[in-house]
Amino acid sequence: MVRTSEYIQLRLLAFFRSNVKISKVVEELLRVEGIKVTRKTVSKYYKRFKQNLPLGDLPRSGRPPTLLREHYDFIDQKLEANDELTSVGLQQLLNRNAAL
């Protein structure tokens, strides 16, 4: 499933607040901005807006993530520096730098 960018979500919210019909939104986004969205996507967001749900993801049940944002940033930085780094190598680097 492809994630809808924050920009598109904001554009859909603007259309929703202006009471623009779903088919017109799909047409306008493609014609004016070259953004291809489906009627189903627009409909899904319109439904969320009607329910006053936030734009981002809703909280999820289950075990919370064990990695912090700093860990993901660290992994991204190391992979940019060395794209041949293995998962074992990354795990060793994370263990060495556990005080992130």
MOPAC internal coordinates of N, CA, C and O (Angstrom, degrees):
PM7 1SCF
backbone

  N    0.0000 0     0.00 0     0.00 0    0    0    0
  C    1.4419 1     0.00 0     0.00 0    1    0    0
  C    1.5267 1   108.84 1     0.00 0    2    1    0
  O    1.2310 1   120.39 1   -50.84 1    3    2    1
  N    1.2999 1   116.86 1   129.16 1    3    2    1
  C    1.4520 1   122.47 1  -179.96 1    5    3    2
  C    1.5266 1   108.69 1   -84.11 1    6    5    3
  O    1.2310 1   120.90 1   -45.68 1    7    6    5
  N    1.3241 1   115.89 1   134.32 1    7    6    5
  C    1.4528 1   120.22 1   178.95 1    9    7    6
  C    1.5203 1   110.07 1   -79.61 1   10    9    7
  O    1.2310 1   120.66 1   -37.50 1   11   10    9
  N    1.3032 1   116.35 1   142.50 1   11   10    9
  C    1.4589 1   122.28 1   177.65 1   13   11   10
  C    1.5217 1   107.47 1   -85.62 1   14   13   11
  O    1.2310 1   120.69 1   -54.52 1   15   14   13
  N    1.3337 1   116.28 1   125.48 1   15   14   13
  C    1.4623 1   119.72 1  -176.52 1   17   15   14
  C    1.5211 1   111.01 1   -64.55 1   18   17   15
  O    1.2310 1   121.60 1   -20.46 1   19   18   17
  N    1.3167 1   114.55 1   159.54 1   19   18   17
  C    1.4669 1   120.19 1   179.87 1   21   19   18
  C    1.5323 1   109.96 1   -62.47 1   22   21   19
  O    1.2310 1   120.46 1   143.72 1   23   22   21
  N    1.3366 1   116.74 1   -36.28 1   23   22   21
  C    1.4641 1   120.39 1   179.12 1   25   23   22
  C    1.5394 1   110.66 1   -60.09 1   26   25   23
  O    1.2310 1   120.89 1   133.12 1   27   26   25
  N    1.3265 1   115.90 1   -46.88 1   27   26   25
  C    1.4707 1   119.64 1  -179.53 1   29   27   26
  C    1.5212 1   110.15 1   -64.89 1   30   29   27
  O    1.2310 1   120.22 1   139.89 1   31   30   29
  N    1.3315 1   117.19 1   -40.11 1   31   30   29
  C    1.4593 1   119.99 1   177.78 1   33   31   30
  C    1.5272 1   111.01 1   -59.76 1   34   33   31
  O    1.2310 1   120.54 1   137.63 1   35   34   33
  N    1.3256 1   116.58 1   -42.37 1   35   34   33
  C    1.4653 1   120.35 1   178.79 1   37   35   34
  C    1.5318 1   111.45 1   -66.19 1   38   37   35
  O    1.2310 1   120.68 1   141.80 1   39   38   37
  N    1.3303 1   116.30 1   -38.20 1   39   38   37
  C    1.4713 1   119.99 1   177.40 1   41   39   38
  C    1.5317 1   110.01 1   -64.63 1   42   41   39
  O    1.2310 1   120.55 1   137.81 1   43   42   41
  N    1.3307 1   116.55 1   -42.19 1   43   42   41
  C    1.4656 1   120.46 1   178.41 1   45   43   42
  C    1.5236 1   110.76 1   -63.50 1   46   45   43
  O    1.2310 1   120.32 1   141.30 1   47   46   45
  N    1.3200 1   116.99 1   -38.70 1   47   46   45
  C    1.4643 1   120.57 1   177.58 1   49   47   46
  C    1.5276 1   110.47 1   -63.31 1   50   49   47
  O    1.2310 1   120.53 1   138.93 1   51   50   49
  N    1.3348 1   116.59 1   -41.07 1   51   50   49
  C    1.4717 1   120.23 1   178.14 1   53   51   50
  C    1.5299 1   110.73 1   -63.01 1   54   53   51
  O    1.2310 1   120.42 1   136.89 1   55   54   53
  N    1.3197 1   116.81 1   -43.11 1   55   54   53
  C    1.4708 1   120.27 1   177.19 1   57   55   54
  C    1.5316 1   110.49 1   -62.98 1   58   57   55
  O    1.2310 1   120.71 1   137.63 1   59   58   57
  N    1.3296 1   116.26 1   -42.37 1   59   58   57
  C    1.4615 1   120.96 1  -179.50 1   61   59   58
  C    1.5295 1   110.68 1   -60.27 1   62   61   59
  O    1.2310 1   121.15 1   133.95 1   63   62   61
  N    1.3202 1   115.40 1   -46.05 1   63   62   61
  C    1.4686 1   119.78 1  -179.48 1   65   63   62
  C    1.5182 1   112.41 1   -66.20 1   66   65   63
  O    1.2310 1   120.80 1   155.61 1   67   66   65
  N    1.3390 1   116.07 1   -24.39 1   67   66   65
  C    1.4709 1   120.54 1   177.84 1   69   67   66
  C    1.5255 1   111.90 1   -90.89 1   70   69   67
  O    1.2310 1   120.23 1  -174.05 1   71   70   69
  N    1.3313 1   117.16 1     5.95 1   71   70   69
  C    1.4684 1   122.82 1   179.60 1   73   71   70
  C    1.5268 1   113.92 1    58.53 1   74   73   71
  O    1.2310 1   120.61 1  -142.25 1   75   74   73
  N    1.3294 1   116.43 1    37.75 1   75   74   73
  C    1.4660 1   121.19 1   177.97 1   77   75   74
  C    1.5282 1   108.02 1   -83.57 1   78   77   75
  O    1.2310 1   120.68 1   -45.31 1   79   78   77
  N    1.3263 1   116.30 1   134.69 1   79   78   77
  C    1.4665 1   121.63 1  -178.97 1   81   79   78
  C    1.5257 1   110.72 1   -67.76 1   82   81   79
  O    1.2310 1   121.54 1   -26.69 1   83   82   81
  N    1.3216 1   114.67 1   153.31 1   83   82   81
  C    1.4616 1   121.56 1  -175.52 1   85   83   82
  C    1.5217 1   112.14 1   -57.19 1   86   85   83
  O    1.2310 1   119.75 1   132.89 1   87   86   85
  N    1.3208 1   118.07 1   -47.11 1   87   86   85
  C    1.4680 1   120.55 1  -177.99 1   89   87   86
  C    1.5265 1   110.83 1   -63.34 1   90   89   87
  O    1.2310 1   120.12 1   144.94 1   91   90   89
  N    1.3253 1   117.37 1   -35.06 1   91   90   89
  C    1.4685 1   121.17 1   178.75 1   93   91   90
  C    1.5356 1   110.87 1   -69.62 1   94   93   91
  O    1.2310 1   120.45 1   144.27 1   95   94   93
  N    1.3438 1   116.74 1   -35.73 1   95   94   93
  C    1.4673 1   121.03 1   177.74 1   97   95   94
  C    1.5282 1   110.08 1   -62.39 1   98   97   95
  O    1.2310 1   120.83 1   131.32 1   99   98   97
  N    1.3352 1   116.03 1   -48.68 1   99   98   97
  C    1.4695 1   120.66 1  -179.83 1  101   99   98
  C    1.5183 1   109.79 1   -58.23 1  102  101   99
  O    1.2310 1   120.77 1   133.92 1  103  102  101
  N    1.3102 1   116.14 1   -46.08 1  103  102  101
  C    1.4628 1   122.29 1  -179.40 1  105  103  102
  C    1.5243 1   111.82 1   -63.23 1  106  105  103
  O    1.2310 1   120.04 1   133.27 1  107  106  105
  N    1.3338 1   117.52 1   -46.73 1  107  106  105
  C    1.4688 1   122.35 1  -177.55 1  109  107  106
  C    1.5203 1   112.25 1   -66.06 1  110  109  107
  O    1.2310 1   120.32 1   135.86 1  111  110  109
  N    1.3275 1   117.00 1   -44.14 1  111  110  109
  C    1.4659 1   119.31 1  -179.90 1  113  111  110
  C    1.5255 1   111.18 1   -61.77 1  114  113  111
  O    1.2310 1   120.25 1   140.58 1  115  114  113
  N    1.3124 1   117.12 1   -39.42 1  115  114  113
  C    1.4642 1   120.12 1   179.39 1  117  115  114
  C    1.5171 1   111.09 1   -71.33 1  118  117  115
  O    1.2310 1   120.03 1   134.24 1  119  118  117
  N    1.3339 1   117.55 1   -45.76 1  119  118  117
  C    1.4576 1   121.55 1  -175.63 1  121  119  118
  C    1.5331 1   112.34 1   -69.84 1  122  121  119
  O    1.2310 1   120.05 1   133.76 1  123  122  121
  N    1.3074 1   117.52 1   -46.24 1  123  122  121
  C    1.4648 1   121.32 1  -173.15 1  125  123  122
  C    1.5287 1   112.42 1   -85.44 1  126  125  123
  O    1.2310 1   120.64 1   136.73 1  127  126  125
  N    1.3445 1   116.38 1   -43.27 1  127  126  125
  C    1.4617 1   118.89 1  -172.50 1  129  127  126
  C    1.5239 1   114.12 1  -112.33 1  130  129  127
  O    1.2310 1   120.29 1   175.12 1  131  130  129
  N    1.3252 1   117.05 1    -4.88 1  131  130  129
  C    1.4581 1   119.94 1  -179.95 1  133  131  130
  C    1.5196 1   113.17 1    70.38 1  134  133  131
  O    1.2310 1   120.60 1  -158.50 1  135  134  133
  N    1.3415 1   116.46 1    21.50 1  135  134  133
  C    1.4640 1   121.38 1  -179.76 1  137  135  134
  C    1.5199 1   108.48 1   -98.80 1  138  137  135
  O    1.2310 1   121.28 1   -57.10 1  139  138  137
  N    1.3303 1   115.15 1   122.90 1  139  138  137
  C    1.4639 1   119.80 1  -178.78 1  141  139  138
  C    1.5265 1   109.63 1   -97.84 1  142  141  139
  O    1.2310 1   120.47 1   -65.89 1  143  142  141
  N    1.3183 1   116.71 1   114.11 1  143  142  141
  C    1.4647 1   122.64 1   174.79 1  145  143  142
  C    1.5208 1   108.01 1  -126.88 1  146  145  143
  O    1.2310 1   121.02 1   -26.24 1  147  146  145
  N    1.2994 1   115.66 1   153.76 1  147  146  145
  C    1.4601 1   119.79 1  -179.80 1  149  147  146
  C    1.5263 1   110.21 1   -92.01 1  150  149  147
  O    1.2310 1   121.51 1   -19.67 1  151  150  149
  N    1.3167 1   114.71 1   160.33 1  151  150  149
  C    1.4680 1   120.12 1   175.32 1  153  151  150
  C    1.5268 1   109.86 1   -60.21 1  154  153  151
  O    1.2310 1   120.87 1   144.10 1  155  154  153
  N    1.3173 1   115.95 1   -35.90 1  155  154  153
  C    1.4569 1   121.00 1  -179.17 1  157  155  154
  C    1.5361 1   110.76 1   -62.82 1  158  157  155
  O    1.2310 1   120.43 1   137.87 1  159  158  157
  N    1.3331 1   116.77 1   -42.13 1  159  158  157
  C    1.4634 1   120.87 1   178.65 1  161  159  158
  C    1.5178 1   110.97 1   -63.72 1  162  161  159
  O    1.2310 1   120.65 1   132.77 1  163  162  161
  N    1.3283 1   116.35 1   -47.23 1  163  162  161
  C    1.4668 1   120.58 1   179.96 1  165  163  162
  C    1.5240 1   109.46 1   -61.83 1  166  165  163
  O    1.2310 1   120.41 1   136.95 1  167  166  165
  N    1.3132 1   116.83 1   -43.05 1  167  166  165
  C    1.4589 1   121.55 1   179.54 1  169  167  166
  C    1.5237 1   111.21 1   -61.16 1  170  169  167
  O    1.2310 1   120.62 1   138.38 1  171  170  169
  N    1.3301 1   116.42 1   -41.62 1  171  170  169
  C    1.4628 1   121.36 1   179.41 1  173  171  170
  C    1.5333 1   110.60 1   -61.14 1  174  173  171
  O    1.2310 1   120.47 1   135.73 1  175  174  173
  N    1.3249 1   116.70 1   -44.27 1  175  174  173
  C    1.4626 1   119.65 1  -179.47 1  177  175  174
  C    1.5275 1   111.75 1   -71.94 1  178  177  175
  O    1.2310 1   119.98 1   142.55 1  179  178  177
  N    1.3060 1   117.64 1   -37.45 1  179  178  177
  C    1.4695 1   119.88 1   176.27 1  181  179  178
  C    1.5322 1   109.74 1   -59.38 1  182  181  179
  O    1.2310 1   120.80 1   139.00 1  183  182  181
  N    1.3279 1   116.07 1   -41.00 1  183  182  181
  C    1.4643 1   120.36 1   179.31 1  185  183  182
  C    1.5357 1   109.96 1   -63.21 1  186  185  183
  O    1.2310 1   120.62 1   137.92 1  187  186  185
  N    1.3373 1   116.42 1   -42.08 1  187  186  185
  C    1.4714 1   120.25 1   177.55 1  189  187  186
  C    1.5180 1   111.22 1   -62.31 1  190  189  187
  O    1.2310 1   120.67 1   137.99 1  191  190  189
  N    1.3394 1   116.33 1   -42.01 1  191  190  189
  C    1.4670 1   120.02 1  -178.79 1  193  191  190
  C    1.5276 1   110.73 1   -65.02 1  194  193  191
  O    1.2310 1   120.24 1   141.30 1  195  194  193
  N    1.3247 1   117.15 1   -38.70 1  195  194  193
  C    1.4693 1   121.37 1   178.62 1  197  195  194
  C    1.5243 1   110.99 1   -63.13 1  198  197  195
  O    1.2310 1   120.43 1   148.46 1  199  198  197
  N    1.3281 1   116.78 1   -31.54 1  199  198  197
  C    1.4606 1   121.78 1  -179.20 1  201  199  198
  C    1.5299 1   112.12 1   -90.17 1  202  201  199
  O    1.2310 1   120.47 1  -176.94 1  203  202  201
  N    1.3436 1   116.71 1     3.06 1  203  202  201
  C    1.4743 1   122.78 1  -178.81 1  205  203  202
  C    1.5270 1   112.78 1    57.95 1  206  205  203
  O    1.2310 1   120.55 1  -142.99 1  207  206  205
  N    1.3339 1   116.56 1    37.01 1  207  206  205
  C    1.4589 1   120.85 1   177.04 1  209  207  206
  C    1.5280 1   109.02 1   -84.03 1  210  209  207
  O    1.2310 1   119.71 1   -27.18 1  211  210  209
  N    1.3311 1   118.15 1   152.82 1  211  210  209
  C    1.4647 1   120.35 1  -179.68 1  213  211  210
  C    1.5260 1   111.69 1   -68.90 1  214  213  211
  O    1.2310 1   120.98 1   -20.46 1  215  214  213
  N    1.3465 1   115.73 1   159.54 1  215  214  213
  C    1.4655 1   120.41 1   179.41 1  217  215  214
  C    1.5235 1   111.47 1   -66.45 1  218  217  215
  O    1.2310 1   120.02 1   139.45 1  219  218  217
  N    1.3285 1   117.58 1   -40.55 1  219  218  217
  C    1.4578 1   120.97 1  -177.06 1  221  219  218
  C    1.5192 1   112.28 1   -73.03 1  222  221  219
  O    1.2310 1   121.65 1     4.01 1  223  222  221
  N    1.3082 1   114.45 1  -175.99 1  223  222  221
  C    1.4560 1   120.46 1   178.74 1  225  223  222
  C    1.5242 1   110.10 1   -67.40 1  226  225  223
  O    1.2310 1   120.96 1   -33.12 1  227  226  225
  N    1.2990 1   115.76 1   146.88 1  227  226  225
  C    1.4528 1   121.39 1   174.78 1  229  227  226
  C    1.5222 1   109.23 1   -78.90 1  230  229  227
  O    1.2310 1   120.06 1   -25.29 1  231  230  229
  N    1.3328 1   117.49 1   154.71 1  231  230  229
  C    1.4693 1   118.99 1   176.48 1  233  231  230
  C    1.5287 1   110.07 1   -58.17 1  234  233  231
  O    1.2310 1   121.39 1   -36.68 1  235  234  233
  N    1.2981 1   114.95 1   143.32 1  235  234  233
  C    1.4598 1   119.84 1  -177.74 1  237  235  234
  C    1.5196 1   110.30 1  -110.51 1  238  237  235
  O    1.2310 1   121.30 1   -28.73 1  239  238  237
  N    1.3063 1   115.12 1   151.27 1  239  238  237
  C    1.4566 1   119.20 1   177.06 1  241  239  238
  C    1.5222 1   108.69 1   -82.98 1  242  241  239
  O    1.2310 1   121.08 1   -12.30 1  243  242  241
  N    1.3092 1   115.55 1   167.70 1  243  242  241
  C    1.4576 1   119.48 1   177.33 1  245  243  242
  C    1.5174 1   112.18 1   104.76 1  246  245  243
  O    1.2310 1   121.74 1     6.36 1  247  246  245
  N    1.2917 1   114.27 1  -173.64 1  247  246  245
  C    1.4568 1   121.17 1  -176.74 1  249  247  246
  C    1.5301 1   109.83 1   -68.12 1  250  249  247
  O    1.2310 1   120.32 1   -46.24 1  251  250  249
  N    1.3362 1   117.00 1   133.76 1  251  250  249
  C    1.4567 1   119.50 1   178.33 1  253  251  250
  C    1.5355 1   110.44 1   -71.53 1  254  253  251
  O    1.2310 1   120.09 1   -22.54 1  255  254  253
  N    1.3256 1   117.42 1   157.46 1  255  254  253
  C    1.4662 1   119.70 1  -179.66 1  257  255  254
  C    1.5298 1   110.94 1   -63.09 1  258  257  255
  O    1.2310 1   120.95 1   -33.90 1  259  258  257
  N    1.3281 1   115.79 1   146.10 1  259  258  257
  C    1.4643 1   119.93 1  -179.47 1  261  259  258
  C    1.5223 1   111.91 1   -91.25 1  262  261  259
  O    1.2310 1   120.19 1   161.58 1  263  262  261
  N    1.3308 1   117.23 1   -18.42 1  263  262  261
  C    1.4551 1   120.41 1   178.32 1  265  263  262
  C    1.5295 1   110.01 1   -94.68 1  266  265  263
  O    1.2310 1   121.48 1   -39.60 1  267  266  265
  N    1.3120 1   114.77 1   140.40 1  267  266  265
  C    1.4595 1   120.64 1   176.22 1  269  267  266
  C    1.5249 1   109.70 1   -89.88 1  270  269  267
  O    1.2310 1   120.55 1   -11.68 1  271  270  269
  N    1.3122 1   116.56 1   168.32 1  271  270  269
  C    1.4719 1   122.13 1   177.61 1  273  271  270
  C    1.5323 1   110.18 1   -56.24 1  274  273  271
  O    1.2310 1   120.38 1   142.51 1  275  274  273
  N    1.3422 1   116.89 1   -37.49 1  275  274  273
  C    1.4704 1   121.61 1  -179.90 1  277  275  274
  C    1.5257 1   111.11 1   -62.47 1  278  277  275
  O    1.2310 1   120.55 1   144.98 1  279  278  277
  N    1.3434 1   116.55 1   -35.02 1  279  278  277
  C    1.4652 1   120.10 1   178.25 1  281  279  278
  C    1.5283 1   110.53 1   -65.73 1  282  281  279
  O    1.2310 1   120.69 1   135.67 1  283  282  281
  N    1.3271 1   116.28 1   -44.33 1  283  282  281
  C    1.4656 1   119.72 1   179.08 1  285  283  282
  C    1.5216 1   110.96 1   -63.32 1  286  285  283
  O    1.2310 1   120.34 1   139.46 1  287  286  285
  N    1.3323 1   116.95 1   -40.54 1  287  286  285
  C    1.4621 1   120.65 1   177.63 1  289  287  286
  C    1.5263 1   110.93 1   -62.79 1  290  289  287
  O    1.2310 1   120.64 1   138.51 1  291  290  289
  N    1.3376 1   116.38 1   -41.49 1  291  290  289
  C    1.4607 1   122.44 1   177.85 1  293  291  290
  C    1.5290 1   110.19 1   -61.07 1  294  293  291
  O    1.2310 1   120.39 1   133.55 1  295  294  293
  N    1.3258 1   116.86 1   -46.45 1  295  294  293
  C    1.4749 1   121.48 1   179.95 1  297  295  294
  C    1.5230 1   110.22 1   -62.44 1  298  297  295
  O    1.2310 1   119.97 1   135.22 1  299  298  297
  N    1.3349 1   117.65 1   -44.78 1  299  298  297
  C    1.4690 1   120.89 1   178.08 1  301  299  298
  C    1.5198 1   111.20 1   -59.33 1  302  301  299
  O    1.2310 1   120.76 1   136.48 1  303  302  301
  N    1.3230 1   116.16 1   -43.52 1  303  302  301
  C    1.4686 1   121.06 1  -179.03 1  305  303  302
  C    1.5320 1   110.66 1   -62.52 1  306  305  303
  O    1.2310 1   120.25 1   135.03 1  307  306  305
  N    1.3181 1   117.13 1   -44.97 1  307  306  305
  C    1.4719 1   121.12 1  -179.15 1  309  307  306
  C    1.5251 1   111.44 1   -67.66 1  310  309  307
  O    1.2310 1   119.92 1   141.88 1  311  310  309
  N    1.3308 1   117.75 1   -38.12 1  311  310  309
  C    1.4622 1   120.10 1   179.32 1  313  311  310
  C    1.5256 1   111.85 1   -70.54 1  314  313  311
  O    1.2310 1   120.09 1   147.98 1  315  314  313
  N    1.3337 1   117.43 1   -32.02 1  315  314  313
  C    1.4656 1   119.56 1   175.80 1  317  315  314
  C    1.5246 1   110.66 1   -68.12 1  318  317  315
  O    1.2310 1   120.65 1   144.01 1  319  318  317
  N    1.3299 1   116.36 1   -35.99 1  319  318  317
  C    1.4625 1   120.92 1   179.85 1  321  319  318
  C    1.5266 1   111.64 1   -74.26 1  322  321  319
  O    1.2310 1   120.22 1   147.19 1  323  322  321
  N    1.3425 1   117.18 1   -32.81 1  323  322  321
  C    1.4607 1   121.29 1  -177.26 1  325  323  322
  C    1.5244 1   108.43 1  -146.32 1  326  325  323
  O    1.2310 1   120.78 1   -83.71 1  327  326  325
  N    1.3321 1   116.10 1    96.29 1  327  326  325
  C    1.4611 1   119.72 1  -176.33 1  329  327  326
  C    1.5281 1   113.62 1   -76.36 1  330  329  327
  O    1.2310 1   119.92 1   177.37 1  331  330  329
  N    1.3293 1   117.76 1    -2.63 1  331  330  329
  C    1.4568 1   120.50 1   176.83 1  333  331  330
  C    1.5201 1   111.90 1  -100.17 1  334  333  331
  O    1.2310 1   120.38 1  -170.12 1  335  334  333
  N    1.3099 1   116.88 1     9.88 1  335  334  333
  C    1.4522 1   121.88 1   179.35 1  337  335  334
  C    1.5252 1   109.81 1   -67.47 1  338  337  335
  O    1.2310 1   120.92 1   -45.57 1  339  338  337
  N    1.3188 1   115.84 1   134.43 1  339  338  337
  C    1.4666 1   120.20 1  -178.36 1  341  339  338
  C    1.5243 1   110.26 1   -90.73 1  342  341  339
  O    1.2310 1   121.13 1   -11.33 1  343  342  341
  N    1.3300 1   115.44 1   168.67 1  343  342  341
  C    1.4665 1   119.45 1   178.59 1  345  343  342
  C    1.5321 1   110.82 1   -64.06 1  346  345  343
  O    1.2310 1   120.31 1   145.26 1  347  346  345
  N    1.3356 1   117.01 1   -34.74 1  347  346  345
  C    1.4655 1   120.59 1   177.78 1  349  347  346
  C    1.5201 1   109.40 1   -65.80 1  350  349  347
  O    1.2310 1   120.31 1   136.45 1  351  350  349
  N    1.3196 1   117.01 1   -43.55 1  351  350  349
  C    1.4561 1   121.11 1   177.61 1  353  351  350
  C    1.5219 1   112.27 1   -62.02 1  354  353  351
  O    1.2310 1   120.90 1   138.47 1  355  354  353
  N    1.3326 1   115.89 1   -41.53 1  355  354  353
  C    1.4632 1   120.08 1   177.26 1  357  355  354
  C    1.5232 1   110.83 1   -63.23 1  358  357  355
  O    1.2310 1   120.45 1   137.61 1  359  358  357
  N    1.3219 1   116.74 1   -42.39 1  359  358  357
  C    1.4588 1   120.61 1   179.78 1  361  359  358
  C    1.5255 1   110.34 1   -62.12 1  362  361  359
  O    1.2310 1   120.10 1   138.88 1  363  362  361
  N    1.3271 1   117.42 1   -41.12 1  363  362  361
  C    1.4607 1   120.68 1   178.66 1  365  363  362
  C    1.5314 1   110.85 1   -64.52 1  366  365  363
  O    1.2310 1   120.45 1   138.10 1  367  366  365
  N    1.3338 1   116.75 1   -41.90 1  367  366  365
  C    1.4676 1   120.03 1   177.84 1  369  367  366
  C    1.5249 1   111.44 1   -63.67 1  370  369  367
  O    1.2310 1   120.70 1   138.41 1  371  370  369
  N    1.3233 1   116.26 1   -41.59 1  371  370  369
  C    1.4725 1   119.78 1   178.14 1  373  371  370
  C    1.5352 1   110.81 1   -63.75 1  374  373  371
  O    1.2310 1   120.56 1   138.05 1  375  374  373
  N    1.3214 1   116.53 1   -41.95 1  375  374  373
  C    1.4654 1   119.84 1   178.97 1  377  375  374
  C    1.5230 1   111.63 1   -63.53 1  378  377  375
  O    1.2310 1   120.01 1   141.00 1  379  378  377
  N    1.3365 1   117.59 1   -39.00 1  379  378  377
  C    1.4588 1   121.62 1   178.34 1  381  379  378
  C    1.5213 1   111.80 1   -67.20 1  382  381  379
  O    1.2310 1   120.88 1   146.62 1  383  382  381
  N    1.3369 1   115.93 1   -33.38 1  383  382  381
  C    1.4587 1   121.36 1  -177.57 1  385  383  382
  C    1.5271 1   110.56 1  -107.51 1  386  385  383
  O    1.2310 1   120.39 1  -139.15 1  387  386  385
  N    1.3123 1   116.85 1    40.85 1  387  386  385
  C    1.4654 1   121.91 1  -174.95 1  389  387  386
  C    1.5236 1   112.82 1   -63.87 1  390  389  387
  O    1.2310 1   119.69 1   164.07 1  391  390  389
  N    1.3215 1   118.21 1   -15.93 1  391  390  389
  C    1.4683 1   121.06 1  -178.04 1  393  391  390
  C    1.5174 1   112.92 1   -84.22 1  394  393  391
  O    1.2310 1   119.76 1  -160.09 1  395  394  393
  N    1.3237 1   118.06 1    19.91 1  395  394  393
  C    1.4683 1   120.76 1  -178.68 1  397  395  394
  C    1.4683 1   111.79 1   -53.09 1  398  397  395
  O    1.2310 1   120.10 1   180.00 1  399  398  397

